[in-house]
Amino acid sequence: MGRMHADEHTIDTALVERLLRGQFPEWASLPVTLLASGGTVNAVYRLGGSLTVRLPLTEGGADDIAKERQALGALGELPVAVPAVVAVGEPAEGYPWPWAVHGWLDGEPALEGRAAHGLAEFVLALRAHRTDGPPTSRGRPLSVVDTATRRAIDELRRTDEPFDADAAHAAWSEALDAPQWTDPPCWVHGDLMPSNLLLRDNRLAGVLDWATAGLGDPAADLIPAWNLLTADTRRTFRDAVAPDDATWARGRGRALAMAVIQLPYYRHTNPVISANARYVLAELGVLTRCR
């Protein structure tokens, strides 16, 4: 995989080992192994058998450690496992930002088209929390990303992707026209991508990457309906979560916006994210799935 971001910091196993020796010598003898990941914010390494090390790739991700701790600290019990922050490292060895050591969570990342039993239960349990929390940018009105979404649709039109830009514009306009959320904001995770969903025995067992979690429009947590599920399981998920038609339409629009923005940006540098974006667009009927 090539560099995803123009301002991406160079991170490798040797850097992680030096950081550990300097700040957490008790773990310095443990093996460090780069994890294959579709993530776009952090480089993730397994540390021994029970820990992971996450280092932000860019300055824009450097605040995520604090955001994640704030969000998880405000939440109570959830029906799935969440990552525990074991330690936070300081900038050193030429690496300019804070970094974190997390506890390892068992499970396999979800795959597109693979039903995730317990997903609706998790979404509803998170939404039911009544604690205060930070607002999340992922829960803002769709109009906030209107310009970026339309620009990305037009950019995809100029590629060789089997993409129907006119249909995408129409679907996006339909989502924008849906009534906005006017009830009090709900707790949402905001980034329920398949790579953040850990399954055991095809059931949701853990949820990673809580930096985008906070209070906002509950439509933000409907995106797995299109980035993970199929037509049949999407119907089951919708019946279980029971959103109103407007919230479902906004969730569909949010999935569309994420996918059309991701695909042109990552199509040559992140095969996991670009493949998932194509899956979403195919499920939305605006891209022909290659056979």
C-alpha positions in Angstrom: 0.0 0.0 0.0 1.3 3.4 -0.9 1.2 6.6 1.1 -2.5 7.6 1.7 -1.9 11.2 2.7 0.5 13.8 1.5 1.4 14.8 5.1 1.7 11.2 6.3 4.5 10.5 8.8 6.9 7.6 8.1 6.2 4.9 10.7 7.8 1.4 10.8 8.5 -1.4 13.2 11.9 0.0 14.2 10.3 3.3 15.3 7.7 1.5 17.4 10.4 -0.6 19.1 12.5 2.6 19.9 9.4 4.3 21.3 8.7 1.3 23.5 12.3 1.0 24.8 12.4 4.7 25.7 9.0 5.0 27.4 7.6 1.5 28.2 10.6 -0.8 28.8 8.4 -3.4 30.4 7.0 -4.1 26.9 10.2 -3.6 24.9 11.0 -7.4 24.7 7.6 -8.2 23.2 7.4 -8.9 19.5 6.0 -6.0 17.4 4.1 -6.9 14.2 2.4 -4.6 11.7 -1.3 -5.4 11.4 -2.9 -5.5 8.0 -5.5 -2.8 8.3 -7.8 -0.7 6.1 -7.6 2.1 8.6 -6.7 5.6 7.3 -5.9 7.4 10.6 -3.5 5.2 12.5 -0.7 2.7 11.8 -1.5 -0.3 14.1 0.9 -2.9 15.4 0.3 -5.9 17.5 2.4 -6.0 20.7 2.9 -9.4 22.1 -0.4 -11.3 22.4 -2.5 -9.0 24.4 -1.7 -5.4 23.3 -1.7 -3.1 20.2 0.2 0.1 19.5 -1.6 2.8 17.5 0.3 5.8 16.0 -1.5 8.6 14.2 -0.4 8.9 10.6 -1.0 12.6 10.3 -1.4 15.6 12.6 -5.1 15.5 11.9 -5.4 12.2 13.8 -3.3 13.3 16.7 -6.3 14.4 18.9 -8.1 11.1 18.4 -6.5 9.5 21.5 -8.0 12.1 23.8 -11.3 12.1 21.9 -11.6 8.3 22.2 -10.9 8.4 26.0 -13.4 11.2 26.5 -16.1 9.4 24.6 -15.6 6.0 26.3 -15.3 7.6 29.7 -18.7 9.1 29.3 -20.4 5.8 28.3 -21.5 3.0 30.6 -21.8 -0.6 29.8 -22.2 -1.7 26.2 -23.2 -5.1 24.8 -19.8 -5.5 23.0 -16.2 -5.1 24.0 -14.4 -1.8 23.4 -10.7 -1.0 23.4 -9.1 -0.2 26.7 -6.4 2.5 26.6 -3.5 0.9 28.6 -1.0 3.7 28.2 -0.4 6.9 26.2 3.1 7.6 24.8 4.7 11.0 24.2 6.4 12.4 21.1 9.9 11.1 20.7 12.4 9.5 18.4 11.4 12.0 15.7 7.7 11.0 16.0 5.8 14.2 16.6 2.5 13.2 18.3 1.0 11.3 21.2 0.5 7.6 20.5 -1.4 4.8 22.5 -1.1 1.3 23.7 -4.5 -0.5 23.7 -5.6 -3.9 24.9 -6.1 -6.5 22.2 -9.7 -7.5 21.3 -10.3 -10.9 19.9 -12.4 -11.2 16.8 -12.3 -11.0 13.0 -13.0 -7.8 11.1 -16.4 -7.9 9.4 -16.6 -8.6 5.7 -19.0 -7.1 3.2 -22.1 -9.2 2.8 -21.5 -11.1 6.1 -24.4 -10.6 8.5 -23.4 -9.2 11.8 -25.9 -10.5 14.4 -26.1 -8.1 17.4 -25.4 -5.0 15.3 -28.9 -3.5 15.8 -28.7 -4.3 19.5 -25.4 -2.4 19.8 -26.7 0.6 17.9 -29.8 0.8 20.1 -27.9 0.3 23.3 -25.5 3.1 22.4 -28.4 5.4 21.4 -30.1 4.7 24.7 -27.3 6.3 26.8 -28.5 9.5 28.4 -25.1 10.8 29.6 -23.7 14.1 28.3 -21.0 13.8 25.7 -19.2 15.8 23.0 -20.9 16.6 19.7 -19.6 14.5 16.8 -19.0 15.9 13.4 -20.3 12.6 11.9 -23.7 13.5 13.4 -24.1 16.9 11.8 -26.7 17.7 9.0 -25.8 16.3 5.6 -25.7 19.8 4.2 -22.3 20.2 5.9 -20.8 17.8 3.4 -22.9 18.8 0.4 -20.1 20.6 -1.5 -17.5 17.8 -0.8 -20.0 15.1 -1.9 -21.0 16.7 -5.1 -17.3 17.4 -6.0 -16.5 13.8 -5.3 -19.3 12.5 -7.4 -18.1 14.6 -10.3 -14.6 13.5 -9.8 -15.7 9.8 -9.9 -17.6 10.6 -13.1 -14.2 11.3 -14.8 -12.6 8.0 -13.8 -13.0 4.6 -15.3 -15.1 3.3 -12.4 -18.5 1.9 -13.7 -20.3 4.7 -11.8 -23.5 6.4 -12.6 -22.9 10.0 -11.5 -26.4 11.2 -12.4 -28.0 8.6 -10.3 -25.6 9.4 -7.4 -26.5 13.1 -7.7 -30.2 12.2 -7.6 -29.8 9.9 -4.6 -27.8 12.6 -2.8 -30.4 15.3 -3.5 -33.1 12.9 -2.2 -31.2 12.5 1.1 -30.7 16.2 1.5 -34.4 16.7 1.1 -35.3 14.4 3.9 -36.5 16.2 7.1 -33.7 16.8 9.6 -33.4 15.3 13.1 -35.1 17.7 15.5 -35.2 15.6 18.7 -32.3 15.7 21.2 -29.0 14.4 19.8 -28.2 10.7 20.5 -25.0 8.9 21.2 -23.6 7.5 18.0 -20.3 5.8 17.1 -20.0 7.6 13.8 -17.6 5.3 12.1 -19.2 1.8 11.9 -17.0 0.7 9.0 -16.6 -3.1 8.7 -12.9 -2.9 9.8 -14.1 -1.4 13.1 -16.6 -4.2 13.7 -15.1 -7.4 15.2 -17.1 -10.6 14.9 -16.9 -13.9 16.7 -19.1 -16.7 15.4 -20.7 -14.2 13.0 -21.9 -12.1 15.9 -20.7 -8.6 16.8 -18.3 -8.9 19.6 -16.3 -5.7 19.6 -16.3 -2.2 18.2 -13.0 -0.2 17.6 -12.1 3.4 17.0 -14.2 5.6 19.1 -12.7 9.0 18.2 -15.7 10.0 16.2 -18.2 9.0 18.9 -20.5 11.6 20.5 -23.9 13.2 20.3 -25.6 13.7 17.0 -28.1 12.5 14.4 -28.8 8.8 14.9 -28.7 8.4 11.1 -24.9 8.3 11.4 -25.0 4.8 12.8 -27.1 3.4 10.0 -24.2 3.2 7.5 -23.6 -0.5 8.1 -26.9 -1.1 6.3 -25.0 -0.4 3.1 -21.3 -0.9 3.9 -21.7 -4.3 5.4 -25.2 -5.9 4.9 -27.1 -7.2 1.9 -30.6 -6.5 0.8 -32.1 -9.2 3.0 -30.0 -8.5 6.2 -30.4 -4.7 5.6 -34.2 -5.2 5.9 -33.8 -7.2 9.1 -31.5 -4.5 10.5 -34.0 -1.8 9.6 -36.8 -3.7 11.3 -34.8 -4.1 14.5 -33.6 -0.5 14.7 -36.9 0.9 13.5 -35.8 4.3 12.3 -38.4 6.6 10.7 -38.3 7.1 7.0 -36.4 10.4 7.2 -33.7 9.0 9.4 -33.3 6.0 7.1 -33.0 8.4 4.1 -30.3 10.4 5.9 -28.4 7.3 6.8 -28.5 6.2 3.1 -27.2 9.7 2.2 -24.5 9.5 4.8 -23.3 6.1 3.4 -23.3 7.6 -0.1 -21.3 10.6 0.9 -18.7 8.6 2.7 -18.3 6.2 -0.2 -18.0 8.8 -3.0 -15.5 10.8 -1.0 -13.4 7.8 0.0 -13.2 6.1 -3.4 -11.4 8.8 -5.5 -9.1 9.6 -2.5 -8.1 6.0 -1.7 -8.6 4.0 -4.9 -4.9 3.7 -5.6 -3.6 3.6 -2.0 -6.0 1.7 0.2 -7.5 -1.4 -1.4 -9.7 -2.2 1.7 -11.4 1.2 1.9 -11.8 1.5 -1.9 -13.3 -2.0 -2.2 -15.7 -1.1 0.6 -16.7 2.2 -1.1 -17.4 0.2 -4.3 -19.5 -2.2 -2.2 -21.6 0.7 -0.8 -22.1 2.3 -4.2 -23.2 -1.0 -5.7 -25.7 -1.6 -2.8 -27.0 1.9 -3.4 -27.4 1.2 -7.1 -25.1 3.8 -8.5 -22.1 1.5 -9.4 -22.0 -1.7 -11.3 -20.3 -4.5 -9.2 -17.6 -6.3 -11.1 -18.1 -10.0 -11.4 
